[in-house]
Amino acid sequence: MAMMQDGGIVNLTGAVSSNAPKTIRLLDMIDTLIQKSYHDLVVLAEVELNRGTTSDMDKKIAIMKYLSRTRNYFIRFLALLEWSSSMSKVEKCFQIVDYLEEQSGVFVETADVLVRMARETLANSKLPCYQVAFAVDVLNSRTCPRMPSCIREKIVPVQPLTQQEKEETLRELEYVLLNRLVTFDRPPPQMRNFVIRRGRVVFIVKDEFEVAMTVLGDDRTMPFRILTLKFLVKNRRVGEGRPLVHAQQVGYLIQLLQSRIMDNEKPLDEVYLFLHTFSQNLQMEVLHTQLTRHMAGGRLDCFRTEKYIPGREIKISYWEDISTKTLSAPRGYTITLTATDRGITIAHQPLIDADTTLRELDVGSVMMSVIHFRVKSRLSKLQAELSRHFSCSITGFPLLLLVPLYPAALRSHCVQISVDYYTGQFTVQLERLPQKSTHSLRDTLNTFTYKYERLVELLGNLRLELTLELVKASSARTHLQAPTHLALFGGEPFERLNRLGPHKAIFRFQKKIDVTALLVVSVHEDPSVPDGVRVDYHAVLVEQSNLKGMKVLALIDREKLSDGAQYFFREKLNTPAQVITKNPLELLKARLQTMREHRSDGRLPTRSTKLYPAALVDFERTVGSLLTETMFSELQSVLKTRDIPAGPITEVTYGGESPGAPILTLPVRLEHDLNLLRSCTFRRVGKLATTSSASFYVDFLMSGVPFQKGSSTLSCTFSYDSTMSSEKIVEWLSYDWVSMTGLLRLMRRFKAFLDTKPHPPGVKYDVSYNLRKVRVLYGPNLELAVLLSWDRNEKKLVLEFYGQSDGVLNPHRALKDRLLNMIRPKTGSHPVDFSHIFDVLMHTTPLMLGVRESYRPVGVVKIPRSLTPQVTFQFVLISLSQYAVIWKGSFCLWVKILNGPKFLVRDVGSSFTEAKRGEEKVYQPVTGLKAITEAALAGKPLTSSETAGSDQELQQSIYKLFTFLRGYPVQIAGNSS
């Protein structure tokens, strides 16, 4: 691009045309413009504005002139730049013109030279006679065999070697190199790994360098020539493994090394010494760079470069705050990397018995392996000291020393001792305890003058704290509460309480137990037990004081807690047990054994005690026994207030052991025929947890129960939530007893009814009864069911109708309220009878099944509710023996069920006169009702004569309805009926 300035052309690209004036570079033009502006500004500031004779107005005018002139310069320069940006095409034209003028000048000059040669040089020239032979050879054979040797050697190029000649030459050169390396110039031991190929020998030194050399002849005095050089030193952590030596540096090293081996007697030794020294210096520099980057990562206080000699030695110090147990040993630990003839060696202080050679050029891996060995060594030494009392193990990464506080402990119940890889300090952690509980053990381990006995003592304290913490956690699932603050005071009992030791916990009972009694649990070391921990239990009787808190009245030891109820109730229950049956517990145990054998797996799952220490199992068993005794004692006291004497607490086996209290009499006087109660027992299954439900079970064993196959003895179990009060449990028990005996009386009457009165022919039924509910299956295929039971929450009798399989509709659901009123008592507490309901069900089943079939599914395409039933018959209940069947509001059949059963059918529409039918909307008579009924009962298809003049859909529906009455007497009543 070119631009005009002061009548000249400036070529911005630097290309000068032959027909253009002198050009300058754009950079020089910008520099000149800036220098000129700066020079004018300096002249203006130092000369013109400093004149004493110049007025302020003249100075302002001079400044404005300078600004205007400078501004015009830069505006012109900007315009010149914008204009020059579109001069590419003009520049190309200038180049084309220059090239054409140059070719024209060459042509003119060539023509002038030829003219001058023709007129002057060759005017008198003659061809000698001997050139004729040369011309004949050239024309005939296209060669010149008579060419002089001076011309042939200096002008004619040598014929190049063929590929075969090249291969032979390289093969001979390989033999020369091998002979020279074996006989004369033997390489040093470090360079014995070499390969000869393609006329060159390649020496490879692992992780240092690779050099290729050759010779130019078979003369032994001819020096080696270095062809290529490659350094194998790489920084794997930085630079992604790229070469560390630049190509220009490699070229310089090749030239320098070539000059040093030209006149050397042992050139290969010189090559190795030179390149090995350079590679080792490069490795040391890489290690130092890596170390600097590691320390710059934020842990400068943990690692420090104590000494660095470039290319020779690096000394790294770590764990400077750690000293060994021997006072004469130096403080801290060091790693020394030294460059030797054998490579880079590593020395440690203090000495370690481990292989820490530098396999890779990575100072981080060296430091990590060394520190890992140091950590493992310290933990192994500590493990050896503790193995006499604890089964320790080292595991994981970072390494952890697990010290189980009791055999087969969970990981969360193990003391985890580790060493900080950066500082070398011991760290101690126990997941189930707060961090402050392990501070003493951590400080002791970090003091190198500690004693082994002190460690065992601290670990024993942690075991006691862990056991107490587990006891508190286990108490949260029972009716115990560990208050955070409890103000106690008193005399000698209070002092005895303080002497129990620091590892104790005081619990308050949440429910069912008098708050004036507290439970104290203390843990102590005891080598005689498997876990080394003994748990002691004490009962504390307190008295509430509004001023100071609670006053300790007495402290009862564990030995006296076997009869714990006497300390939680003001009087001891000594009610003598009254025996009703010969041995009720034997019958109950037999029943429980039978129930267990009928289980699918045949056994109950047992809780594993290996996950918890034995002290915790003892705590749960002791507290559970104490709470159970107390809760059953409270239950006995409530029963006593209601004049219900109860026997002593005994153990009843049901998979495991659960305490039970046999009740000897009940608050209901039974008739002589129903006085068949064999036993009634309270029992408790499972743990006394505050979150559990149905914890109390009451087992009734009755004899003379109807509808039983084989033996007439039957058991029934009621469950109650343990969180309920004893008064509420006894109240619900009384209600359950009343409901059970009332239902039993009802079933005995029902059994007598079935035995005396035969059921209708063709009707099937099946009765099952379990003292709490009765279920009757009935229908042609026993597909219908009715359930009668008591609702404890609603305190009412429940009657449910359902089908035995999915999709089966019980049509008697429409009669539910009417049937329930037949047996629901109006006065008193017992239902009247169930026989009437069964009689109604048996008599109405054929008709109700026919009505059920009147509901048919509607199959309409693209309607979401395609299975919505469409009613063809409307069923109206008049009484339990009279029904109205209405067809689409236009036809009505009145059906009365007589004993037998017998069905009396009358067409309601035929009883209306023509006058009345015209005055208001009434039912229409059914044409051919008698013929349709007779055909349906006889199983004959409908004929066209029978259905003539009537609604075909109506005829088919009535026909289908009466098919279910087939086999029963049906009478069609006249209009006067």
Salt bridges, closest charged atoms under 4 A:
ASP6 OD1 - ARG76 NH2 3.93
ASP28 OD1 - ARG25 NH2 3.19
ASP40 OD2 - LYS36 NZ 3.97
ASP40 OD1 - HIS39 ND1 3.78
ASP137 OD2 - ARG146 NH1 1.67
GLU167 OE2 - ARG198 NH1 3.24
ASP185 OD2 - ARG180 NE 2.72
GLU208 OE1 - HIS276 ND1 2.90
GLU270 OE2 - ARG260 NH2 2.86
GLU306 OE2 - LYS315 NZ 3.77
GLU313 OE2 - LYS307 NZ 3.51
GLU320 OE2 - ARG304 NE 2.85
ASP355 OD2 - ARG359 NH2 2.79
ASP362 OD2 - ARG237 NH2 2.59
GLU385 OE2 - LYS325 NZ 3.66
ASP443 OD1 - ARG442 NH2 3.35
GLU457 OE1 - ARG454 NH1 3.56
ASP526 OD2 - ARG534 NH1 3.89
ASP536 OD2 - HIS524 NE2 3.72
ASP536 OD2 - ARG534 NH2 3.14
ASP557 OD1 - ARG496 NH2 3.30
ASP557 OD1 - HIS538 ND1 3.33
ASP563 OD2 - LYS572 NZ 2.61
ASP618 OD1 - ARG558 NH2 3.57
ASP618 OD1 - ARG621 NH2 3.42
GLU620 OE2 - ARG477 NH2 3.27
GLU620 OE1 - ARG607 NH2 3.57
GLU620 OE2 - LYS687 NZ 3.97
GLU671 OE1 - ARG745 NH2 3.04
ASP699 OD1 - ARG591 NH2 3.10
ASP699 OD2 - ARG683 NE 2.40
ASP736 OD2 - ARG792 NH2 3.08
ASP755 OD1 - LYS751 NZ 3.85
GLU800 OE2 - LYS816 NZ 3.52
ASP839 OD2 - LYS757 NZ 3.41
ASP839 OD1 - HIS843 ND1 2.79
GLU853 OE2 - ARG852 NH2 3.89
GLU914 OE2 - ARG917 NH1 3.00
GLU953 OE2 - ARG856 NH2 2.76
GLU953 OE1 - LYS888 NZ 3.64
